[in-house]
Amino acid sequence: AISGGGSGIGAMLSAGFVRNGADVCIFSRKDTSGYASQLTAVGPGRCVSVQADVSQLDELDAVLNAVGPSCDVLINNAGTNFNLPLSEFSPKAFSKVVTVNLTAVFATTRAFLPLLRAAA
């Protein structure tokens, strides 16, 4: 399972896993179903996509259901930033960065623990 698996580094990781025969679930706040379909078409692994925002903890249930009863690997790849000087960086923007880059990693990993343990 790879958060942010439909773009950038996450997309490269997803492609690598699928090319090596893994079944992968990518999840992102954006619709990445087209990319997942492209990866599955190339194979030999398969890729499914779930639209879920890691900063919204209630959206993780859909991801957990898509992954199934177990998960061998979780990659917390989703992240955000604001390219602004500190003097222009608002508290609201800082809060979003902390939520996505820190709190969501904790929450996602914690939510996946039963699936990761099941695969161990």
ZAFIGU-12414 format. One line per field, with one value per residue (C-alpha): residue in three letters; x negated, y negated, z negated. Coordinates in steps of 0.25 Angstrom, whole numbers. Layout:
BEGIN
vexlum (ALA_...)
x (X_...)
y (Y_...)
z (Z_...)
// end
This chain:
BEGIN
vexlum (ALA_ILE_SER_GLY_GLY_GLY_SER_GLY_ILE_GLY_ALA_MET_LEU_SER_ALA_GLY_PHE_VAL_ARG_ASN_GLY_ALA_ASP_VAL_CYS_ILE_PHE_SER_ARG_LYS_ASP_THR_SER_GLY_TYR_ALA_SER_GLN_LEU_THR_ALA_VAL_GLY_PRO_GLY_ARG_CYS_VAL_SER_VAL_GLN_ALA_ASP_VAL_SER_GLN_LEU_ASP_GLU_LEU_ASP_ALA_VAL_LEU_ASN_ALA_VAL_GLY_PRO_SER_CYS_ASP_VAL_LEU_ILE_ASN_ASN_ALA_GLY_THR_ASN_PHE_ASN_LEU_PRO_LEU_SER_GLU_PHE_SER_PRO_LYS_ALA_PHE_SER_LYS_VAL_VAL_THR_VAL_ASN_LEU_THR_ALA_VAL_PHE_ALA_THR_THR_ARG_ALA_PHE_LEU_PRO_LEU_LEU_ARG_ALA_ALA_ALA)
x (0_-6_0_-2_-5_0_-10_-24_-33_-20_-17_-31_-30_-16_-21_-33_-25_-15_-26_-32_-19_-13_2_2_12_9_17_17_27_27_33_22_30_25_11_14_21_9_0_9_9_-6_-7_-10_-5_8_11_24_26_34_37_35_28_18_21_36_35_49_45_34_45_47_32_32_44_37_24_31_28_13_2_-13_-18_-12_-19_-15_-19_-8_-13_-11_-19_-17_-29_-28_-38_-36_-30_-19_-16_-3_1_12_2_-8_3_7_-8_-9_5_1_-14_-14_0_5_-8_-5_10_8_-3_6_18_10_4_14_12_-3_-3_5_-5_-17)
y (0_-13_-27_-37_-26_-32_-43_-46_-37_-29_-26_-21_-12_-7_-4_3_12_16_18_28_36_29_26_11_1_-13_-24_-39_-50_-51_-41_-31_-20_-23_-21_-9_-3_-6_1_13_14_14_24_35_30_22_8_3_-12_-18_-32_-36_-48_-44_-56_-51_-39_-34_-32_-22_-11_-10_-8_3_10_9_15_27_35_33_24_27_13_-1_-13_-26_-34_-45_-59_-74_-87_-101_-108_-121_-129_-127_-141_-138_-124_-125_-116_-110_-105_-100_-92_-86_-82_-76_-69_-62_-60_-56_-53_-45_-36_-33_-30_-22_-13_-11_-8_2_9_21_23_22_32_42_42_44)
z (0_4_0_11_20_33_35_33_25_21_35_38_26_30_44_38_29_40_50_40_39_26_24_20_14_17_9_11_10_25_34_38_44_58_54_46_59_67_57_57_72_72_60_57_43_41_36_30_26_15_14_-1_-7_-18_-26_-28_-37_-34_-19_-23_-25_-10_-8_-18_-12_2_-3_-10_-22_-21_-16_-14_-11_-15_-9_-15_-3_-3_-7_-5_-6_-3_4_-3_-12_-27_-28_-18_-23_-31_-43_-35_-24_-35_-42_-28_-26_-40_-38_-25_-27_-42_-48_-36_-36_-50_-48_-35_-41_-53_-45_-36_-48_-48_-34_-35_-46_-39_-28_-37)
// end
